[in-house]
Amino acid sequence: MKAVILAGGKGTRLGNLTREIPKPMLSLLGKPLLEYQVELLREYGITEIWILVNYLKDAIIQYFGNGAAWNVSIQYYEETEPLGTTGGIKAIESQLTDDFLVLYGDVMVNMNLNRLIHFHQTQKADATLVLHPNDHPFDSDLVELNQQKRITAFHPKPHPEDEYFRNLVNAGLYVLSPKILNALPQGIARDFGRDIFPSIVSTYYLAGYNTTEYLKDMGTPDRLKKVEADLFSGRVERKSYKYWQKAIFLDRDGVLNDDTEFIHRAEDLVLYADVPEAIRKINQSDYASIVVTNQSVVARNLCSEEYLRVIHNKMETDLGKFGAWLDDIYYCPHHPDKGYPDENPNYKIDCNCRKPKPGMLFQAAADYHIDLQKSWMIGDNERDIEAGHAANCKIIGLATGKGLKATTLVPDYFFFTLKEAVDFIIDEPYLPLADEIKEQLLASSNHPFIIAIGGNSQSGKTTLANFLKDYFIENNISVLKITLDDWILPLEKRSPSHDVYQNFQTEKIQADLKRLLQGEEVQVSGYARHSLRKPVPVTYRFTGEQIIIIEGVVALAIPILKEQAHLRLFKSITKFELEKRIRRLYAWKGYNEQKIQELWEERSQSEYPIIEQTSGAAHRII
């Protein structure tokens, strides 16, 4: 396969930077952009390259010559007058007798070209356009793609205010069949994206290859700086599908938008206030943002699949207003239960995509080369947890939407907003601490190494403990995690005369931990965090794990832990933050404002100061 690189533009938006040097020759970490493209092509065995030149062409020709220094063969075609993105290709059409690649010389690209070419060949397309979402769809020319990956329309800017389009743009890299050359005029300036593809979309088979890989034009000084920063950080390299990628999978209703039950009108989908910021943070990370959502509104005949996509286009439009995008949206339109009035029988099937089945996650993993074990599922109901577990993802439950209030399944982590969940995933706030503890463990002869984590309710103890557990397991260190909440007396057995230690049954905890460390099995009643849940009995047994993590409000007040824990941590937060979190927790539990206020005032006197005092037993306050 041959490649054609369009390198004749003037780069006027870059101002003085391109006054004496052509845009494709601008240096990025000491190497011209064009050289990155040549090296990428060579990496995938594409060694016959045409470079179309015009503005300041000598700088390109003198640098690359015939390409022998890069183990490729380079030929040049000089446009004596600007002919857009198509004129030079038409001029060398006799050299392009097989499928060929087209790259824009001002785009930093790092893709697995083998996957792209295989897609093009499998689709049997006349042209394959590489597509991706961007952070400004409102002023971009957008591409319409159907479920079979065929491009059906182009939507030039400006867009009508009353229409919603998918956030997909032409990324400036194509695989073209020689058939396309017949659609190119001779000697007339035309642009592929603006003129040619829209005019032939109904007569030629144009396929769309949506990717999360790195493609970014460097046509402005700000973009040039961003590309160089991404090169320096390694992001350009990491985003190629020659490496496994990772994703944050998101349920839709109750996670991204207010769950008003069976949304079937675009105007009824309203994003939560923190969602655009959270999605934007995912976009700026190495994670893909992918929605996986059950949408039985189609099976219920409340709307068609076509209109469901309009609803999703509206969601993407709303996110785009804040510079955020979704890399893809997978939906299940089916429902297994039959016999309801007005249902659509074509969708009443027991499918493989409806959560709790993991079909949508598996399909996304195949499409975007995702390592599911390094990915996350965020949802607000049991189906999300089950699907995430079935796909071997880490699971985050949210208090929004259905809020996992009645579930017996427990997610790996629980947060009150999507923004908090995304911050935790991407920032990894406890990673430096985990690294330190690992070094301390490796230098210690203690077995098991016992970590006790105390702190007030809602201070983040459980999140910290779970992070450490996951970190150690990922580092092949065996862990037993014990949650002291499992010893709490149920609400109906608590007395107004009880203090926090009596409610936690600290004497029983002390005795059970002694038995546990002696190798005995310990059974406890468990704790239901919400009144709609039922406690699930828990069995603990130490089977030689290298680390035991014990976390709970009273952890640093238990004598055996004060004596035998090799690392005692106290999770501290400000009183202001504590009050905010307590109020939020009990609102989620269904308490009214008056009852929450009474609870806060009572515990501010009887519990929180007492637990704060146990910080004196800690080796470190976190």
C-alpha positions in Angstrom: 0.0 0.0 0.0 1.2 3.5 -0.9 0.7 6.7 1.2 0.2 10.3 0.1 1.0 13.1 2.5 -0.5 16.5 1.8 2.3 18.9 2.8 1.8 22.0 0.5 -0.2 24.3 2.8 1.0 27.6 4.1 0.0 27.3 7.7 -1.1 31.0 7.9 -2.8 30.5 11.3 0.6 29.8 12.8 1.8 33.3 12.0 5.6 33.9 12.1 6.3 30.2 12.9 5.7 29.3 9.3 7.2 32.4 7.6 10.4 30.6 6.8 9.6 27.0 7.4 6.6 24.9 6.0 4.1 23.8 8.6 4.9 20.0 8.3 8.5 20.8 9.1 7.8 22.5 12.4 9.9 20.9 15.1 8.3 18.8 17.9 10.8 17.7 20.5 13.6 18.2 18.0 12.0 16.4 15.1 9.7 17.6 12.3 6.1 16.6 12.4 6.5 15.1 8.9 9.2 12.8 10.1 6.8 11.3 12.7 4.4 10.5 9.9 7.1 8.9 7.7 8.3 6.8 10.7 4.7 5.7 11.4 4.2 4.6 7.9 7.4 2.7 7.9 6.5 1.0 11.2 3.4 -0.5 9.4 5.3 -1.6 6.3 4.1 1.3 4.1 7.4 2.3 2.4 6.2 3.9 -0.9 5.3 7.5 -0.1 4.3 10.5 -2.2 4.6 13.9 -0.6 2.7 16.7 -2.3 4.5 20.0 -1.8 4.2 23.6 -2.7 4.9 26.3 -0.1 8.7 26.3 0.9 9.0 22.9 -0.7 12.8 22.9 -0.7 12.9 22.5 3.1 11.0 19.2 2.8 12.8 17.9 -0.2 16.3 18.7 1.2 15.5 17.1 4.5 14.0 13.8 3.3 15.5 13.4 -0.1 14.5 10.0 -1.6 13.7 8.6 1.9 16.6 6.1 1.9 17.7 7.4 5.4 14.3 6.2 6.7 14.3 3.0 4.7 11.4 4.2 2.6 11.0 5.5 -1.0 9.8 9.1 -1.2 8.6 10.8 -4.4 7.4 14.4 -4.7 4.7 16.2 -6.6 4.8 20.0 -6.7 1.6 21.8 -7.1 2.4 24.9 -9.2 -0.8 26.5 -7.9 -2.9 25.6 -4.8 -5.4 22.8 -5.7 -6.9 22.1 -2.3 -6.5 18.6 -0.8 -7.5 16.8 -4.0 -5.6 18.4 -7.0 -2.2 16.8 -6.3 -3.7 13.4 -5.8 -5.6 13.6 -9.1 -2.4 14.6 -10.8 -0.6 11.4 -9.7 -3.6 9.1 -10.2 -1.6 6.9 -12.6 0.6 6.0 -9.6 -2.3 5.0 -7.4 -3.6 1.8 -8.8 -4.4 0.1 -5.5 -5.9 1.3 -2.2 -3.8 4.0 -0.7 -3.5 6.1 2.5 -3.9 9.9 2.6 -2.5 11.9 5.5 -2.7 15.6 6.2 0.8 17.0 6.8 -0.3 19.2 9.7 -1.8 16.3 11.8 0.1 14.5 14.5 -1.1 11.0 14.2 -0.2 7.7 16.0 -2.5 4.9 15.0 -2.4 1.2 14.5 -2.6 1.4 10.8 -3.0 -2.4 10.4 -6.4 -2.2 12.2 -7.5 0.7 10.1 -6.6 -1.0 6.8 -8.2 -4.3 8.0 -11.4 -2.3 8.8 -11.4 -0.7 5.3 -10.9 -4.1 3.6 -13.5 -5.8 5.7 -16.1 -3.1 5.0 -15.2 -3.3 1.3 -15.4 0.5 1.3 -14.6 2.9 -1.6 -13.2 5.2 1.1 -12.7 5.0 4.8 -12.5 8.2 6.8 -11.0 8.2 10.2 -13.4 9.9 12.6 -13.4 11.0 16.2 -15.4 13.3 18.5 -14.0 16.8 19.4 -14.5 19.4 22.0 -16.2 22.0 19.8 -18.8 20.2 17.7 -21.0 23.2 17.6 -18.6 24.9 15.1 -17.3 21.8 13.3 -18.4 20.0 10.1 -20.0 16.8 11.5 -20.3 13.3 10.0 -23.3 11.0 10.3 -22.6 7.3 10.7 -25.1 4.5 10.8 -24.9 1.3 12.9 -23.1 -0.5 10.0 -20.3 2.1 10.1 -21.4 3.6 6.8 -21.3 7.4 6.5 -24.8 8.6 5.5 -24.5 12.4 5.6 -22.3 15.4 6.3 -23.5 18.3 8.3 -21.5 21.5 7.6 -21.4 24.3 10.1 -23.4 26.3 11.1 -25.9 23.8 12.3 -29.6 24.5 12.6 -30.6 25.2 16.2 -33.5 22.8 16.2 -31.4 19.8 15.0 -29.0 17.5 16.9 -26.1 15.7 15.3 -23.6 13.2 16.5 -20.3 14.6 17.6 -18.1 13.0 15.0 -15.6 14.9 12.8 -13.3 14.1 10.0 -9.8 13.6 11.5 -7.9 14.0 8.3 -6.7 10.5 7.5 -8.2 8.3 4.8 -7.9 4.9 3.1 -9.0 5.4 -0.5 -9.8 3.1 -3.3 -8.7 4.1 -6.8 -12.4 4.4 -7.6 -12.5 7.7 -5.7 -10.1 9.2 -8.2 -12.9 9.2 -10.7 -14.7 11.7 -8.5 -11.8 14.2 -8.4 -11.8 17.0 -10.9 -8.7 17.7 -12.9 -6.8 20.9 -12.2 -9.6 22.4 -10.0 -9.1 23.2 -6.3 -11.3 21.1 -4.2 -11.3 19.8 -0.6 -12.1 16.2 0.3 -14.0 17.1 3.5 -15.9 20.1 2.2 -16.5 19.3 -1.4 -15.8 15.7 -2.5 -17.1 13.4 0.2 -20.4 15.3 0.7 -21.1 15.1 -3.0 -20.4 11.4 -3.4 -21.8 10.1 -0.1 -24.9 8.6 -1.8 -23.1 7.1 -4.8 -19.9 5.7 -3.2 -19.5 3.6 -0.1 -17.9 5.8 2.5 -17.1 4.0 5.8 -16.3 5.7 9.1 -13.6 4.4 11.4 -14.1 5.9 14.8 -11.0 5.8 17.0 -9.8 7.1 20.3 -6.2 7.0 19.0 -4.1 10.2 18.8 -4.9 12.5 15.9 -4.6 16.2 16.5 -3.9 19.0 14.0 -1.3 21.5 15.0 -2.7 24.4 12.9 -2.5 27.0 15.7 0.2 27.9 18.2 -1.9 26.6 21.1 -2.5 23.3 19.4 1.2 23.0 18.5 2.1 23.4 22.2 -0.5 20.8 23.2 0.8 18.3 20.7 4.4 18.8 22.0 3.2 18.4 25.6 1.5 15.2 24.6 4.6 13.9 22.9 6.7 14.7 26.0 4.3 13.0 28.4 4.1 9.9 26.2 0.4 10.3 25.6 0.8 10.3 21.8 2.5 6.9 22.0 0.2 5.4 24.7 -3.0 6.1 22.7 -2.0 3.8 19.8 -4.0 0.6 19.5 -0.7 -1.3 19.4 -1.2 -0.9 23.2 -4.2 -2.0 25.2 -6.4 1.0 26.1 -8.6 1.6 29.1 -12.1 3.0 29.5 -14.5 4.5 31.9 -17.9 2.9 31.1 -20.9 5.0 32.1 -24.5 4.1 32.6 -26.7 6.9 31.2 -29.9 7.5 33.2 -29.1 8.3 36.8 -25.4 8.7 36.1 -25.2 11.3 33.3 -28.7 12.7 33.4 -31.7 12.9 35.7 -33.5 9.6 35.5 -37.1 10.5 34.8 -38.0 6.9 33.8 -38.2 5.9 30.1 -36.9 9.1 28.5 -38.3 9.1 25.0 -38.2 12.8 24.1 -34.9 14.7 23.5 -36.0 17.6 25.6 -36.5 15.4 28.7 -32.8 14.4 28.9 -31.2 16.9 31.3 -27.6 16.4 32.3 -26.6 16.6 36.0 -24.7 19.8 36.6 -21.3 18.2 37.4 -21.3 15.8 34.4 -19.7 18.0 31.7 -16.7 18.7 34.0 -16.4 15.0 34.8 -16.5 13.9 31.2 -14.1 16.7 30.2 -11.6 15.3 32.7 -12.0 11.8 31.2 -11.3 13.3 27.8 -8.1 14.9 29.1 -6.9 11.5 30.5 -5.8 8.2 28.9 -9.3 6.8 29.5 -12.0 6.5 26.8 -15.5 7.8 27.8 -18.0 5.2 26.7 -21.7 5.0 27.6 -23.4 1.6 27.9 -27.1 1.9 28.5 -30.3 -0.2 28.5 -32.9 1.6 26.5 -36.1 -0.4 26.5 -38.0 2.6 25.4 -37.5 1.1 21.9 -38.9 -2.3 22.8 -41.8 -0.5 24.7 -42.5 1.3 21.4 -42.1 4.7 23.1 -39.7 5.8 20.4 -37.8 4.3 17.5 -34.1 3.5 17.4 -33.6 6.4 15.0 -35.2 8.8 17.5 -33.2 7.3 20.3 -30.1 8.4 18.4 -31.5 11.9 18.2 -31.8 11.9 22.0 -28.2 10.8 22.2 -27.2 13.4 19.7 -28.8 16.0 21.9 -26.8 14.7 24.9 -23.6 15.0 22.9 -24.5 18.5 21.8 -25.1 19.5 25.4 -21.7 18.1 26.4 -20.1 19.8 23.5 -21.2 23.2 24.8 -18.8 22.6 27.7 -15.9 21.2 25.6 -16.7 17.6 26.6 -17.3 14.5 24.4 -18.2 10.8 24.6 -16.0 8.5 22.6 -19.0 6.2 21.9 -22.5 5.3 23.0 -23.7 1.7 23.1 -27.3 1.0 23.8 -29.5 -2.0 24.1 -33.0 -1.4 22.6 -34.4 -4.8 23.8 -36.4 -6.1 26.6 -37.0 -9.8 27.3 -40.6 -9.6 28.8 -43.4 -9.9 26.3 -47.2 -9.3 26.4 -47.4 -5.6 27.1 -49.8 -3.3 25.3 -48.2 -1.4 22.3 -44.9 -3.2 22.6 -42.6 -3.5 19.6 -42.3 -7.3 19.2 -39.2 -7.0 17.1 -37.3 -5.9 20.1 -38.8 -8.3 22.7 -35.9 -10.7 22.8 -33.5 -12.2 25.3 -30.4 -10.5 23.9 -26.7 -10.6 24.9 -26.4 -6.8 25.2 -28.9 -5.9 27.9 -27.3 -5.4 31.2 -26.6 -7.2 33.5 -25.1 -9.1 30.6 -21.8 -7.6 29.6 -22.3 -7.7 25.8 -22.0 -3.9 25.3 -18.8 -3.8 27.3 -17.3 -6.7 25.3 -18.3 -5.0 22.0 -16.7 -1.7 23.0 -13.6 -3.6 24.2 -13.3 -5.2 20.7 -14.0 -1.9 18.9 -11.5 0.2 20.9 -8.9 -2.4 21.9 -9.7 -2.0 25.6 -8.2 -3.9 28.5 -11.3 -4.5 30.6 -9.3 -5.3 33.7 -7.9 -1.8 33.7 -11.2 -0.2 33.0 -14.1 1.0 35.2 -17.9 0.7 35.2 -19.9 3.5 36.8 -23.6 3.0 37.5 -26.4 3.5 39.8 -28.1 0.1 39.9 -27.5 -3.6 40.3 -27.5 -4.3 36.6 -24.5 -2.0 36.2 -22.6 -3.8 39.0 -23.3 -7.2 37.6 -22.3 -6.2 34.0 -19.1 -4.6 35.3 -18.2 -7.7 37.3 -19.0 -10.0 34.4 -16.6 -7.9 32.2 -14.0 -8.0 35.0 -14.0 -4.2 35.4 -13.6 -2.3 38.7 -17.0 -1.0 39.8 -18.1 2.4 41.1 -21.6 2.9 42.4 -23.2 6.4 42.5 -25.8 7.8 44.9 -27.5 9.6 42.0 -30.4 8.1 40.1 -31.5 4.9 41.7 -28.5 5.2 44.0 -28.0 1.5 44.7 -30.3 1.9 47.7 -31.9 -1.5 47.7 -29.1 -3.6 46.3 -27.5 -6.6 48.0 -24.5 -6.2 45.6 -21.8 -3.9 46.8 -19.6 -2.0 44.3 -15.9 -1.7 44.8 -16.3 2.0 45.5 -19.2 4.4 46.2 -19.4 8.1 45.5 -22.1 10.7 45.6 -21.4 12.4 42.2 -19.8 11.4 38.9 -17.2 14.2 39.4 -16.0 12.6 42.6 -15.8 9.2 41.0 -13.9 10.5 38.0 -11.5 12.5 40.2 -10.7 9.4 42.2 -10.1 7.2 39.1 -7.9 9.7 37.3 -6.1 11.5 40.2 -5.3 8.3 42.1 -4.9 10.3 45.3 -3.7 7.5 47.5 -1.1 6.1 45.0 1.9 7.8 46.7 0.8 6.4 50.1 0.4 3.0 48.6 3.9 3.1 47.1 5.3 4.1 50.5 3.5 1.3 52.3 4.7 -1.3 49.8 8.3 -0.2 50.4 7.6 -0.5 54.2 6.1 -3.9 53.7 9.0 -5.2 51.7 11.4 -4.0 54.4 9.4 -5.6 57.2 9.6 -9.1 58.5 6.1 -8.9 60.0 3.7 -11.5 58.7 0.9 -10.6 58.4 1.5 -6.9 58.1 -1.5 -5.3 59.8 -2.9 -1.9 58.7 -5.6 -0.3 60.8 -7.5 2.7 59.3 -9.7 4.8 61.6 -11.5 8.1 61.2 -15.0 9.6 61.5 -17.9 8.4 59.4 -17.7 9.6 55.8 -14.1 10.6 56.1 -13.0 8.3 53.3 -11.7 5.3 55.2 -13.4 2.7 53.1 -12.3 4.3 49.9 -8.7 4.4 51.2 -8.9 0.8 52.4 -10.3 -0.5 49.1 -7.7 1.4 47.1 -4.9 -0.1 49.1 -6.4 -3.6 48.8 -6.7 -3.2 45.0 -3.2 -1.8 44.7 -1.6 -4.6 46.7 -3.5 -7.3 44.7 -2.3 -5.7 41.5 1.2 -5.9 42.8 0.7 -9.7 43.6 0.5 -9.1 47.4 -2.3 -11.1 49.1 -4.7 -9.1 51.2 -7.5 -9.8 53.7 -9.7 -6.7 54.2 -11.9 -6.4 57.3 -14.7 -3.9 57.6 -15.7 -3.1 61.2 -19.1 -1.8 60.0 -20.0 -5.5 59.8 -20.1 -5.5 63.7 -22.4 -2.5 64.1 -25.6 -3.2 65.9 -28.7 -2.9 63.7 -30.6 0.3 64.3 -33.4 -1.3 66.3 -31.0 -2.7 68.8 -29.3 0.5 69.6 -30.1 2.4 72.7 -30.0 6.2 73.3 -27.7 5.4 76.2 -25.2 3.7 73.9 -22.0 5.5 72.8 -20.3 4.8 69.5 -18.1 2.1 71.0 -21.2 0.2 72.3 -23.0 0.5 68.9 -19.9 -1.0 67.3 -19.7 -3.8 69.8 -16.0 -3.1 70.4 -15.6 -5.8 72.9 -16.9 -8.4 70.4 -14.6 -6.9 67.7 -11.6 -7.3 70.1 -12.5 -10.9 70.8 -13.2 -11.8 67.2 -10.0 -10.2 65.9 -8.0 -12.3 68.4 -9.7 -15.5 67.1 -9.2 -14.4 63.5 -5.5 -13.9 64.0 -5.3 -17.4 65.6 -6.7 -18.9 62.4 -10.3 -19.3 63.4 -13.3 -18.4 61.2 -15.4 -15.5 62.3 -19.0 -14.9 61.3 -20.7 -11.6 61.7 -24.2 -10.3 60.8 -23.0 -7.6 58.3 -24.3 -4.1 57.9 -27.0 -2.7 55.6 -26.1 0.8 54.7 -29.6 1.7 53.6 -33.0 0.9 55.1 -34.1 -0.7 51.8 -31.2 -3.2 52.0 -31.0 -6.3 54.1 -27.8 -7.2 56.0 -25.8 -9.9 54.4 -23.9 -12.2 56.8 -20.1 -12.0 56.4 -17.5 -14.7 57.1 -13.9 -13.7 57.7 -10.9 -16.1 57.8 -7.2 -15.4 57.8 -5.5 -17.9 55.3 -2.0 -16.6 55.4 -2.5 -13.3 53.5 0.6 -11.0 53.5 -1.5 -8.0 54.6 -4.6 -7.5 56.7 -6.4 -4.2 56.3 -8.9 -3.4 59.1 -11.0 -0.2 58.6 -13.7 1.4 60.6 -14.7 4.3 62.8 -13.4 2.6 66.0 -10.3 0.9 64.5 -7.8 3.0 66.4 -9.7 2.4 69.7 -9.5 -1.4 69.6 -6.7 -2.5 72.0 -5.5 -5.4 69.9 -5.1 -3.0 66.9 -3.4 -0.3 69.0 -0.9 -3.0 70.1 -0.4 -5.2 67.0 -1.2 -3.0 63.9 2.1 -2.3 62.2 0.7 0.8 60.5 -2.2 2.9 62.0 -3.7 5.5 59.8 -6.3 8.1 60.7 -8.4 9.5 57.9 -9.1 13.2 58.7 -11.4 15.8 57.1 -12.5 19.3 58.2 -15.6 19.8 60.2 -17.1 21.7 57.3 -16.5 18.7 54.9 -17.7 16.2 57.5 -21.0 18.0 57.9 -21.5 18.2 54.1 -20.9 14.5 53.7 -23.0 13.5 56.7 -26.0 15.6 55.4 -25.6 14.1 51.9 -25.4 10.5 53.3 -28.5 10.8 55.3 -30.4 12.6 52.6 -29.5 9.5 50.4 -30.8 7.3 53.3 -34.1 9.1 53.1 -34.0 11.3 56.2 -35.7 14.7 56.1 -33.9 17.9 56.8 -35.1 18.2 60.4 -34.0 14.7 61.3 -30.6 15.2 59.6 -30.1 18.4 61.6 -30.9 16.6 64.8 -28.6 13.8 64.0 -25.8 16.2 63.1 -26.1 18.1 66.3 -26.3 15.0 68.5 -23.3 13.3 66.9 -21.3 16.5 66.9 -21.5 16.2 70.6 -21.4 12.5 71.3 -19.5 10.7 68.5 -17.4 12.8 66.2 -15.1 14.4 68.9 -14.6 11.0 70.5 -13.4 9.5 67.3 -11.3 12.5 66.5 -9.4 11.8 69.7 -8.3 8.4 68.4 -6.1 10.1 65.9 -3.5 10.2 68.7 -3.0 6.5 68.2 -2.2 6.9 64.5 1.3 6.7 63.0 0.0 9.0 60.2 -2.9 11.2 59.7 -4.2 11.2 56.1 
